[in-house]
Amino acid sequence: MPDRVPHDVALAHNHILRDLSERKRDAFAARMVGQALEVVLQTDEGDGWLLGVTDNYLQLRVQTSAELLHTLVACEVIASTEGALVGRLR
């Protein structure tokens, strides 16, 4: 293919776009702090922490009983770190 982008240029563009995506994800997650979100708790991370996903596809960790695993719960977002949220039950 004659008009193909050189591999090193494509790789550089890929890194730029991934970095931009990560920064936008982190900024979006940070805007959720203080918000009330519904979360489907999907994974028991141990030590009393469950990991779930919000309706806008952000991951949220909450410290609660494993009995709530695979349920929909309301959480208040109290922190955001590297695109993941930390919440508490409402």
N, C-alpha and C positions, 0 to 999 in steps of 0.2 A: 504494500500500500504506500504510494508516494507521499501523501500528506500526513503521514503518521507522526505524532508528537514523539520526540526522542525520549527514551526511557528515563534518563536522569531528570528531564523537565517534568515528565508525568509524575515521577516520584516526589519531586519538590512540591508540585501542586497538591498531591495527595496529602503530604504532611501539613501544608498550609490549611487545607480544608478540614482535616481532622482536628487541628488546633482550634480553628474557628468554631467547629461544631461543639467541641468540649467547652469552650468559653461560653457559648450561647446556652448550652445545657446547664452549666453552673449558675449562670445569671438567672435563668428561668426558675431553677430550683430555689435560689436565694429569695426570689419574690414570693415564694409560698410560705415563708416563715411567718407565723402568726395566723395563718389561714386554717380553717377547719376543712378536712378532706376525708372522704370515705376511702377505706383501704381494705383490700382483700388480702388477708394474712396467709402466706403460702409456704413459708419455710421456717422451721425452728432452727435458729442459729446457736442454741445452747445458752447457758447462763441467764435464762429468763428473757432472751431477746427473740422476737419474731420479725421476719422480713416479709413485707407485702408490697403490693403495687397499687398506686392510686388510679383514679379514672383518667388521668392524663399521662399515665405510663411512667411515673416517677417511682423509684424504689423508696420505701419508707421503713425504718426500723423502729420498733416500739417494744418497751419492756413490759411484758404481761404474761399471763398464764398460757401454757401450751394448749389449754382447753379451747382457746379461741382460734386455734389453727384452722384454716379453711373456712373462715367466716368473714363477713363484711362488718367492719367496725368504723366508728367515727373517731378521728384523731385530730389533735391540734399539732401543727408543725412547730417545733421549738428550735430546730437548728437545721442547717444545710451544710454538708461537707462533701466536696468533690462530686456534686450532682446527686448525692443521695440525701434523703431527708431523715431526720430523727423526730419522732413525735411522742405524744402521750395520749392515752385514751381520754375521751371526753365523757 
